[in-house]
Amino acid sequence: MAAGLIAGLVVFVLASFIGVEVINKVPPTLHTPLMSGSNAISGIAVIGALLVAGPRDSNLSVILGLIAIVLATINVVGGFLVTDRMLQMFKKKEVKA
């Protein structure tokens, strides 16, 4: 159990560092298309979190699954809000006569 937890933490830390590096290298013109792609990936994360929270092997897995569901859902909703706001910037404004 402890070895699996340590391996999971190592993967999490490495993925966090890689994620920060990748995001910092993206030019601003590509943010909108990448946001829609990351929203799809976050939707998959919600499904994975539901699968983790489902089995009642231990209270810890249910609690961690619930936290994962909440965070992934916030990520999906926030991503759609940011994408919508960015797309609103490209709409033509109506001219009042």
MOPAC internal coordinates of N, CA, C and O (Angstrom, degrees):
PM7 1SCF
backbone

  N    0.0000 0     0.00 0     0.00 0    0    0    0
  C    1.4527 1     0.00 0     0.00 0    1    0    0
  C    1.5191 1   110.83 1     0.00 0    2    1    0
  O    1.2310 1   119.92 1   135.05 1    3    2    1
  N    1.3260 1   117.75 1   -44.95 1    3    2    1
  C    1.4608 1   121.11 1  -178.42 1    5    3    2
  C    1.5262 1   111.10 1   -67.55 1    6    5    3
  O    1.2310 1   120.35 1   143.27 1    7    6    5
  N    1.3220 1   116.94 1   -36.73 1    7    6    5
  C    1.4666 1   119.67 1   179.67 1    9    7    6
  C    1.5245 1   110.76 1   -66.02 1   10    9    7
  O    1.2310 1   120.28 1   140.91 1   11   10    9
  N    1.3243 1   117.07 1   -39.09 1   11   10    9
  C    1.4673 1   120.61 1   177.64 1   13   11   10
  C    1.5158 1   112.13 1   -66.28 1   14   13   11
  O    1.2310 1   120.51 1   141.78 1   15   14   13
  N    1.3265 1   116.63 1   -38.22 1   15   14   13
  C    1.4601 1   121.38 1   178.53 1   17   15   14
  C    1.5250 1   110.76 1   -66.28 1   18   17   15
  O    1.2310 1   120.25 1   136.84 1   19   18   17
  N    1.3130 1   117.13 1   -43.16 1   19   18   17
  C    1.4628 1   120.66 1   178.59 1   21   19   18
  C    1.5240 1   110.52 1   -65.07 1   22   21   19
  O    1.2310 1   120.11 1   137.98 1   23   22   21
  N    1.3282 1   117.39 1   -42.02 1   23   22   21
  C    1.4640 1   120.61 1   178.29 1   25   23   22
  C    1.5255 1   110.44 1   -63.21 1   26   25   23
  O    1.2310 1   120.28 1   139.07 1   27   26   25
  N    1.3224 1   117.07 1   -40.93 1   27   26   25
  C    1.4546 1   120.40 1   177.65 1   29   27   26
  C    1.5130 1   112.42 1   -63.46 1   30   29   27
  O    1.2310 1   120.24 1   139.07 1   31   30   29
  N    1.3331 1   117.14 1   -40.93 1   31   30   29
  C    1.4614 1   120.84 1   177.96 1   33   31   30
  C    1.5236 1   111.96 1   -65.98 1   34   33   31
  O    1.2310 1   120.30 1   141.18 1   35   34   33
  N    1.3316 1   117.03 1   -38.82 1   35   34   33
  C    1.4671 1   120.59 1   177.87 1   37   35   34
  C    1.5266 1   110.02 1   -63.43 1   38   37   35
  O    1.2310 1   120.25 1   135.08 1   39   38   37
  N    1.3170 1   117.13 1   -44.92 1   39   38   37
  C    1.4679 1   120.52 1   178.58 1   41   39   38
  C    1.5280 1   110.33 1   -62.36 1   42   41   39
  O    1.2310 1   120.18 1   138.64 1   43   42   41
  N    1.3291 1   117.25 1   -41.36 1   43   42   41
  C    1.4635 1   121.12 1   179.59 1   45   43   42
  C    1.5252 1   111.43 1   -61.97 1   46   45   43
  O    1.2310 1   120.36 1   133.80 1   47   46   45
  N    1.3296 1   116.92 1   -46.20 1   47   46   45
  C    1.4721 1   120.44 1  -178.93 1   49   47   46
  C    1.5213 1   110.78 1   -65.27 1   50   49   47
  O    1.2310 1   119.97 1   135.77 1   51   50   49
  N    1.3206 1   117.65 1   -44.23 1   51   50   49
  C    1.4655 1   120.34 1   179.06 1   53   51   50
  C    1.5261 1   111.28 1   -64.31 1   54   53   51
  O    1.2310 1   120.04 1   138.59 1   55   54   53
  N    1.3337 1   117.52 1   -41.41 1   55   54   53
  C    1.4643 1   120.56 1   178.16 1   57   55   54
  C    1.5189 1   111.23 1   -64.49 1   58   57   55
  O    1.2310 1   120.35 1   144.65 1   59   58   57
  N    1.3267 1   116.94 1   -35.35 1   59   58   57
  C    1.4639 1   120.26 1   177.89 1   61   59   58
  C    1.5224 1   110.96 1   -64.57 1   62   61   59
  O    1.2310 1   120.17 1   133.66 1   63   62   61
  N    1.3194 1   117.28 1   -46.34 1   63   62   61
  C    1.4658 1   120.71 1   179.00 1   65   63   62
  C    1.5253 1   111.42 1   -62.83 1   66   65   63
  O    1.2310 1   120.39 1   135.92 1   67   66   65
  N    1.3183 1   116.86 1   -44.08 1   67   66   65
  C    1.4645 1   120.52 1   179.76 1   69   67   66
  C    1.5218 1   110.43 1   -64.93 1   70   69   67
  O    1.2310 1   120.17 1   138.97 1   71   70   69
  N    1.3349 1   117.28 1   -41.03 1   71   70   69
  C    1.4616 1   121.04 1   178.65 1   73   71   70
  C    1.5120 1   112.66 1   -60.94 1   74   73   71
  O    1.2310 1   120.38 1   136.69 1   75   74   73
  N    1.3160 1   116.88 1   -43.31 1   75   74   73
  C    1.4730 1   120.52 1   178.75 1   77   75   74
  C    1.5172 1   110.36 1   -63.58 1   78   77   75
  O    1.2310 1   119.88 1   136.65 1   79   78   77
  N    1.3132 1   117.84 1   -43.35 1   79   78   77
  C    1.4573 1   120.75 1   179.93 1   81   79   78
  C    1.5251 1   111.82 1   -64.24 1   82   81   79
  O    1.2310 1   120.24 1   137.92 1   83   82   81
  N    1.3202 1   117.14 1   -42.08 1   83   82   81
  C    1.4642 1   120.60 1  -179.19 1   85   83   82
  C    1.5295 1   110.74 1   -66.16 1   86   85   83
  O    1.2310 1   120.10 1   135.21 1   87   86   85
  N    1.3148 1   117.42 1   -44.79 1   87   86   85
  C    1.4653 1   121.39 1  -178.32 1   89   87   86
  C    1.5189 1   111.11 1   -65.11 1   90   89   87
  O    1.2310 1   119.68 1   142.33 1   91   90   89
  N    1.3155 1   118.22 1   -37.67 1   91   90   89
  C    1.4626 1   120.77 1  -179.81 1   93   91   90
  C    1.5228 1   112.73 1   -68.93 1   94   93   91
  O    1.2310 1   119.69 1   159.71 1   95   94   93
  N    1.3124 1   118.20 1   -20.29 1   95   94   93
  C    1.4670 1   121.64 1  -178.53 1   97   95   94
  C    1.5338 1   113.21 1   -90.07 1   98   97   95
  O    1.2310 1   119.70 1   175.07 1   99   98   97
  N    1.3277 1   118.18 1    -4.93 1   99   98   97
  C    1.4681 1   121.31 1  -176.90 1  101   99   98
  C    1.5313 1   109.99 1   -82.38 1  102  101   99
  O    1.2310 1   119.90 1   -53.16 1  103  102  101
  N    1.3516 1   117.80 1   126.84 1  103  102  101
  C    1.4673 1   119.31 1   176.77 1  105  103  102
  C    1.5358 1   111.13 1   -69.61 1  106  105  103
  O    1.2310 1   120.12 1   -27.74 1  107  106  105
  N    1.3316 1   117.38 1   152.26 1  107  106  105
  C    1.4757 1   120.60 1  -176.34 1  109  107  106
  C    1.5303 1   114.43 1   -58.39 1  110  109  107
  O    1.2310 1   119.45 1   151.29 1  111  110  109
  N    1.3265 1   118.66 1   -28.71 1  111  110  109
  C    1.4686 1   120.05 1  -178.52 1  113  111  110
  C    1.5284 1   112.47 1   -69.68 1  114  113  111
  O    1.2310 1   120.15 1   161.55 1  115  114  113
  N    1.2989 1   117.31 1   -18.45 1  115  114  113
  C    1.4720 1   120.40 1  -179.19 1  117  115  114
  C    1.5238 1   113.43 1   -97.38 1  118  117  115
  O    1.2310 1   119.79 1   179.39 1  119  118  117
  N    1.3339 1   118.02 1    -0.61 1  119  118  117
  C    1.4601 1   119.49 1  -175.12 1  121  119  118
  C    1.5252 1   112.70 1   -63.95 1  122  121  119
  O    1.2310 1   119.29 1   137.54 1  123  122  121
  N    1.3316 1   118.95 1   -42.46 1  123  122  121
  C    1.4680 1   120.39 1  -177.05 1  125  123  122
  C    1.5288 1   111.91 1   -63.87 1  126  125  123
  O    1.2310 1   118.96 1   130.48 1  127  126  125
  N    1.3461 1   119.59 1   -49.52 1  127  126  125
  C    1.4721 1   117.80 1   177.66 1  129  127  126
  C    1.5290 1   113.03 1   -62.74 1  130  129  127
  O    1.2310 1   120.24 1   143.82 1  131  130  129
  N    1.3118 1   117.14 1   -36.18 1  131  130  129
  C    1.4626 1   119.15 1   179.73 1  133  131  130
  C    1.5164 1   111.99 1   -71.47 1  134  133  131
  O    1.2310 1   120.17 1   150.06 1  135  134  133
  N    1.3377 1   117.28 1   -29.94 1  135  134  133
  C    1.4663 1   119.83 1   178.06 1  137  135  134
  C    1.5195 1   110.34 1   -63.86 1  138  137  135
  O    1.2310 1   120.10 1   139.32 1  139  138  137
  N    1.3284 1   117.42 1   -40.68 1  139  138  137
  C    1.4605 1   118.61 1  -179.88 1  141  139  138
  C    1.5284 1   110.39 1   -66.47 1  142  141  139
  O    1.2310 1   120.64 1   143.68 1  143  142  141
  N    1.3136 1   116.38 1   -36.32 1  143  142  141
  C    1.4620 1   119.26 1   176.54 1  145  143  142
  C    1.5155 1   112.39 1   -68.01 1  146  145  143
  O    1.2310 1   120.77 1   140.20 1  147  146  145
  N    1.3240 1   116.14 1   -39.80 1  147  146  145
  C    1.4671 1   118.72 1   179.24 1  149  147  146
  C    1.5225 1   111.32 1   -70.66 1  150  149  147
  O    1.2310 1   120.03 1   152.12 1  151  150  149
  N    1.3389 1   117.54 1   -27.88 1  151  150  149
  C    1.4637 1   119.50 1   174.97 1  153  151  150
  C    1.5255 1   110.68 1   -64.57 1  154  153  151
  O    1.2310 1   120.64 1   141.30 1  155  154  153
  N    1.3158 1   116.37 1   -38.70 1  155  154  153
  C    1.4653 1   119.78 1   178.26 1  157  155  154
  C    1.5311 1   110.34 1   -65.75 1  158  157  155
  O    1.2310 1   120.59 1   139.06 1  159  158  157
  N    1.3170 1   116.48 1   -40.94 1  159  158  157
  C    1.4647 1   120.06 1   178.49 1  161  159  158
  C    1.5258 1   110.33 1   -65.63 1  162  161  159
  O    1.2310 1   120.49 1   141.33 1  163  162  161
  N    1.3373 1   116.67 1   -38.67 1  163  162  161
  C    1.4694 1   120.07 1   178.45 1  165  163  162
  C    1.5235 1   111.08 1   -65.90 1  166  165  163
  O    1.2310 1   120.40 1   146.55 1  167  166  165
  N    1.3327 1   116.84 1   -33.45 1  167  166  165
  C    1.4598 1   119.71 1   175.13 1  169  167  166
  C    1.5097 1   111.35 1   -62.90 1  170  169  167
  O    1.2310 1   120.55 1   142.44 1  171  170  169
  N    1.3231 1   116.56 1   -37.56 1  171  170  169
  C    1.4616 1   120.85 1   176.00 1  173  171  170
  C    1.5260 1   109.93 1   -66.18 1  174  173  171
  O    1.2310 1   120.43 1   144.07 1  175  174  173
  N    1.3413 1   116.78 1   -35.93 1  175  174  173
  C    1.4661 1   120.49 1   177.88 1  177  175  174
  C    1.5263 1   111.01 1   -64.68 1  178  177  175
  O    1.2310 1   120.08 1   145.64 1  179  178  177
  N    1.3322 1   117.45 1   -34.36 1  179  178  177
  C    1.4671 1   120.25 1   177.03 1  181  179  178
  C    1.5278 1   109.83 1   -64.31 1  182  181  179
  O    1.2310 1   120.50 1   136.81 1  183  182  181
  N    1.3241 1   116.66 1   -43.19 1  183  182  181
  C    1.4676 1   120.54 1   178.36 1  185  183  182
  C    1.5255 1   110.26 1   -62.37 1  186  185  183
  O    1.2310 1   120.14 1   136.70 1  187  186  185
  N    1.3347 1   117.33 1   -43.30 1  187  186  185
  C    1.4699 1   120.61 1   177.49 1  189  187  186
  C    1.5178 1   112.05 1   -62.15 1  190  189  187
  O    1.2310 1   120.70 1   140.38 1  191  190  189
  N    1.3300 1   116.27 1   -39.62 1  191  190  189
  C    1.4656 1   120.01 1   178.74 1  193  191  190
  C    1.5228 1   110.81 1   -66.10 1  194  193  191
  O    1.2310 1   120.27 1   143.26 1  195  194  193
  N    1.3240 1   117.09 1   -36.74 1  195  194  193
  C    1.4696 1   119.96 1   176.23 1  197  195  194
  C    1.5212 1   111.04 1   -63.32 1  198  197  195
  O    1.2310 1   120.71 1   140.92 1  199  198  197
  N    1.3283 1   116.25 1   -39.08 1  199  198  197
  C    1.4647 1   119.56 1   178.70 1  201  199  198
  C    1.5308 1   111.37 1   -67.00 1  202  201  199
  O    1.2310 1   120.59 1   143.05 1  203  202  201
  N    1.3338 1   116.48 1   -36.95 1  203  202  201
  C    1.4631 1   119.90 1   179.72 1  205  203  202
  C    1.5284 1   110.73 1   -69.80 1  206  205  203
  O    1.2310 1   120.51 1   140.57 1  207  206  205
  N    1.3172 1   116.63 1   -39.43 1  207  206  205
  C    1.4638 1   120.34 1  -176.83 1  209  207  206
  C    1.5266 1   111.73 1   -76.26 1  210  209  207
  O    1.2310 1   119.81 1   162.30 1  211  210  209
  N    1.3220 1   117.97 1   -17.70 1  211  210  209
  C    1.4571 1   120.95 1  -174.85 1  213  211  210
  C    1.5103 1   115.61 1   -65.49 1  214  213  211
  O    1.2310 1   119.08 1   121.14 1  215  214  213
  N    1.3377 1   119.35 1   -58.86 1  215  214  213
  C    1.4613 1   119.40 1  -177.38 1  217  215  214
  C    1.5270 1   111.20 1   -67.62 1  218  217  215
  O    1.2310 1   120.72 1   -41.43 1  219  218  217
  N    1.2992 1   116.24 1   138.57 1  219  218  217
  C    1.4685 1   120.52 1  -179.62 1  221  219  218
  C    1.5290 1   109.88 1   -98.34 1  222  221  219
  O    1.2310 1   120.70 1  -124.89 1  223  222  221
  N    1.3308 1   116.27 1    55.11 1  223  222  221
  C    1.4658 1   119.81 1   177.31 1  225  223  222
  C    1.5235 1   110.58 1   -66.86 1  226  225  223
  O    1.2310 1   121.08 1   138.35 1  227  226  225
  N    1.3302 1   115.54 1   -41.65 1  227  226  225
  C    1.4638 1   120.06 1   178.22 1  229  227  226
  C    1.5226 1   108.44 1  -153.43 1  230  229  227
  O    1.2310 1   121.25 1   -19.19 1  231  230  229
  N    1.3093 1   115.22 1   160.81 1  231  230  229
  C    1.4622 1   119.39 1   178.00 1  233  231  230
  C    1.5227 1   111.06 1   -65.09 1  234  233  231
  O    1.2310 1   120.23 1   148.48 1  235  234  233
  N    1.3363 1   117.16 1   -31.52 1  235  234  233
  C    1.4567 1   120.84 1  -179.35 1  237  235  234
  C    1.5257 1   110.94 1   -63.33 1  238  237  235
  O    1.2310 1   119.85 1   137.55 1  239  238  237
  N    1.3299 1   117.89 1   -42.45 1  239  238  237
  C    1.4647 1   119.89 1  -179.56 1  241  239  238
  C    1.5277 1   111.32 1   -67.04 1  242  241  239
  O    1.2310 1   120.27 1   144.56 1  243  242  241
  N    1.3210 1   117.09 1   -35.44 1  243  242  241
  C    1.4638 1   120.04 1   178.08 1  245  243  242
  C    1.5209 1   110.25 1   -68.32 1  246  245  243
  O    1.2310 1   120.03 1   137.02 1  247  246  245
  N    1.3238 1   117.55 1   -42.98 1  247  246  245
  C    1.4666 1   121.34 1  -179.82 1  249  247  246
  C    1.5295 1   110.37 1   -65.74 1  250  249  247
  O    1.2310 1   120.14 1   133.52 1  251  250  249
  N    1.3345 1   117.34 1   -46.48 1  251  250  249
  C    1.4603 1   120.33 1   178.83 1  253  251  250
  C    1.5221 1   111.20 1   -64.48 1  254  253  251
  O    1.2310 1   120.05 1   142.72 1  255  254  253
  N    1.3163 1   117.50 1   -37.28 1  255  254  253
  C    1.4640 1   120.73 1   176.67 1  257  255  254
  C    1.5126 1   111.61 1   -64.17 1  258  257  255
  O    1.2310 1   120.39 1   138.74 1  259  258  257
  N    1.3278 1   116.85 1   -41.26 1  259  258  257
  C    1.4626 1   120.59 1   177.89 1  261  259  258
  C    1.5243 1   111.35 1   -63.66 1  262  261  259
  O    1.2310 1   120.70 1   136.69 1  263  262  261
  N    1.3276 1   116.26 1   -43.31 1  263  262  261
  C    1.4671 1   119.76 1   177.10 1  265  263  262
  C    1.5245 1   110.39 1   -61.85 1  266  265  263
  O    1.2310 1   120.36 1   138.78 1  267  266  265
  N    1.3374 1   116.92 1   -41.22 1  267  266  265
  C    1.4676 1   120.34 1   178.72 1  269  267  266
  C    1.5190 1   111.32 1   -64.39 1  270  269  267
  O    1.2310 1   119.89 1   141.21 1  271  270  269
  N    1.3261 1   117.82 1   -38.79 1  271  270  269
  C    1.4675 1   120.71 1   178.27 1  273  271  270
  C    1.5201 1   110.44 1   -63.42 1  274  273  271
  O    1.2310 1   120.54 1   134.11 1  275  274  273
  N    1.3249 1   116.57 1   -45.89 1  275  274  273
  C    1.4655 1   120.48 1  -178.59 1  277  275  274
  C    1.5237 1   110.79 1   -62.92 1  278  277  275
  O    1.2310 1   120.17 1   132.29 1  279  278  277
  N    1.3319 1   117.28 1   -47.71 1  279  278  277
  C    1.4630 1   120.18 1  -177.94 1  281  279  278
  C    1.5310 1   112.32 1   -66.75 1  282  281  279
  O    1.2310 1   119.99 1   139.10 1  283  282  281
  N    1.3184 1   117.62 1   -40.90 1  283  282  281
  C    1.4599 1   120.11 1   178.97 1  285  283  282
  C    1.5230 1   111.18 1   -67.02 1  286  285  283
  O    1.2310 1   119.98 1   143.54 1  287  286  285
  N    1.3238 1   117.63 1   -36.46 1  287  286  285
  C    1.4626 1   120.59 1   177.93 1  289  287  286
  C    1.5218 1   110.75 1   -67.42 1  290  289  287
  O    1.2310 1   120.30 1   138.37 1  291  290  289
  N    1.3244 1   117.04 1   -41.63 1  291  290  289
  C    1.4679 1   120.43 1   176.04 1  293  291  290
  C    1.5291 1   109.75 1   -60.45 1  294  293  291
  O    1.2310 1   120.57 1   139.85 1  295  294  293
  N    1.3200 1   116.52 1   -40.15 1  295  294  293
  C    1.4622 1   120.95 1   179.15 1  297  295  294
  C    1.5252 1   111.83 1   -63.92 1  298  297  295
  O    1.2310 1   120.31 1   137.11 1  299  298  297
  N    1.3182 1   117.01 1   -42.89 1  299  298  297
  C    1.4703 1   120.51 1   179.36 1  301  299  298
  C    1.5270 1   110.67 1   -64.62 1  302  301  299
  O    1.2310 1   120.29 1   130.70 1  303  302  301
  N    1.3241 1   117.04 1   -49.30 1  303  302  301
  C    1.4674 1   120.59 1  -178.02 1  305  303  302
  C    1.5285 1   110.47 1   -64.04 1  306  305  303
  O    1.2310 1   120.35 1   135.32 1  307  306  305
  N    1.3226 1   116.93 1   -44.68 1  307  306  305
  C    1.4628 1   120.25 1   178.47 1  309  307  306
  C    1.5163 1   112.01 1   -62.36 1  310  309  307
  O    1.2310 1   120.26 1   141.11 1  311  310  309
  N    1.3252 1   117.10 1   -38.89 1  311  310  309
  C    1.4615 1   120.50 1   178.10 1  313  311  310
  C    1.5146 1   112.32 1   -63.48 1  314  313  311
  O    1.2310 1   120.55 1   138.09 1  315  314  313
  N    1.3318 1   116.56 1   -41.91 1  315  314  313
  C    1.4626 1   118.81 1   177.94 1  317  315  314
  C    1.5250 1   111.43 1   -67.20 1  318  317  315
  O    1.2310 1   120.02 1   142.90 1  319  318  317
  N    1.3295 1   117.57 1   -37.10 1  319  318  317
  C    1.4637 1   120.29 1   178.32 1  321  319  318
  C    1.5333 1   111.34 1   -65.36 1  322  321  319
  O    1.2310 1   120.72 1   136.70 1  323  322  321
  N    1.3284 1   116.23 1   -43.30 1  323  322  321
  C    1.4689 1   119.84 1   178.98 1  325  323  322
  C    1.5229 1   110.42 1   -65.60 1  326  325  323
  O    1.2310 1   120.08 1   137.18 1  327  326  325
  N    1.3371 1   117.45 1   -42.82 1  327  326  325
  C    1.4600 1   120.62 1   179.02 1  329  327  326
  C    1.5254 1   110.58 1   -62.40 1  330  329  327
  O    1.2310 1   120.09 1   136.67 1  331  330  329
  N    1.3259 1   117.43 1   -43.33 1  331  330  329
  C    1.4573 1   120.60 1   178.53 1  333  331  330
  C    1.5176 1   111.15 1   -62.18 1  334  333  331
  O    1.2310 1   120.44 1   137.57 1  335  334  333
  N    1.3074 1   116.77 1   -42.43 1  335  334  333
  C    1.4674 1   119.77 1   179.44 1  337  335  334
  C    1.5179 1   111.26 1   -64.31 1  338  337  335
  O    1.2310 1   120.40 1   140.22 1  339  338  337
  N    1.3292 1   116.85 1   -39.78 1  339  338  337
  C    1.4680 1   119.75 1   179.00 1  341  339  338
  C    1.5274 1   110.76 1   -66.64 1  342  341  339
  O    1.2310 1   120.39 1   141.33 1  343  342  341
  N    1.3350 1   116.87 1   -38.67 1  343  342  341
  C    1.4639 1   119.19 1   179.44 1  345  343  342
  C    1.5167 1   111.49 1   -70.15 1  346  345  343
  O    1.2310 1   119.62 1   150.95 1  347  346  345
  N    1.3416 1   118.33 1   -29.05 1  347  346  345
  C    1.4680 1   121.24 1   177.00 1  349  347  346
  C    1.5205 1   110.89 1   -64.41 1  350  349  347
  O    1.2310 1   120.11 1   151.91 1  351  350  349
  N    1.3118 1   117.40 1   -28.09 1  351  350  349
  C    1.4631 1   120.57 1   179.54 1  353  351  350
  C    1.5219 1   111.65 1   -66.99 1  354  353  351
  O    1.2310 1   119.82 1   155.47 1  355  354  353
  N    1.3293 1   117.95 1   -24.53 1  355  354  353
  C    1.4587 1   121.32 1  -177.21 1  357  355  354
  C    1.5255 1   113.67 1   -93.17 1  358  357  355
  O    1.2310 1   120.10 1   174.03 1  359  358  357
  N    1.3233 1   117.40 1    -5.97 1  359  358  357
  C    1.4640 1   119.94 1   178.82 1  361  359  358
  C    1.5155 1   109.60 1   -74.53 1  362  361  359
  O    1.2310 1   121.27 1   -33.49 1  363  362  361
  N    1.3290 1   115.18 1   146.51 1  363  362  361
  C    1.4662 1   119.63 1   177.78 1  365  363  362
  C    1.5256 1   108.79 1   -75.40 1  366  365  363
  O    1.2310 1   121.54 1   -41.32 1  367  366  365
  N    1.3134 1   114.65 1   138.68 1  367  366  365
  C    1.4567 1   119.58 1   179.05 1  369  367  366
  C    1.5189 1   109.10 1   -87.94 1  370  369  367
  O    1.2310 1   121.33 1   -38.55 1  371  370  369
  N    1.3290 1   115.05 1   141.45 1  371  370  369
  C    1.4620 1   119.54 1   178.78 1  373  371  370
  C    1.5131 1   110.17 1   -75.35 1  374  373  371
  O    1.2310 1   121.21 1   -40.76 1  375  374  373
  N    1.3377 1   115.28 1   139.24 1  375  374  373
  C    1.4539 1   121.58 1  -179.74 1  377  375  374
  C    1.5223 1   107.37 1   -94.04 1  378  377  375
  O    1.2310 1   120.56 1   -55.31 1  379  378  377
  N    1.3370 1   116.54 1   124.69 1  379  378  377
  C    1.4664 1   120.36 1   178.38 1  381  379  378
  C    1.5145 1   108.97 1   -85.88 1  382  381  379
  O    1.2310 1   121.04 1   -44.94 1  383  382  381
  N    1.3324 1   115.62 1   135.06 1  383  382  381
  C    1.4738 1   120.39 1  -177.42 1  385  383  382
  C    1.5037 1   111.88 1   -84.49 1  386  385  383
  O    1.2310 1   120.10 1   180.00 1  387  386  385

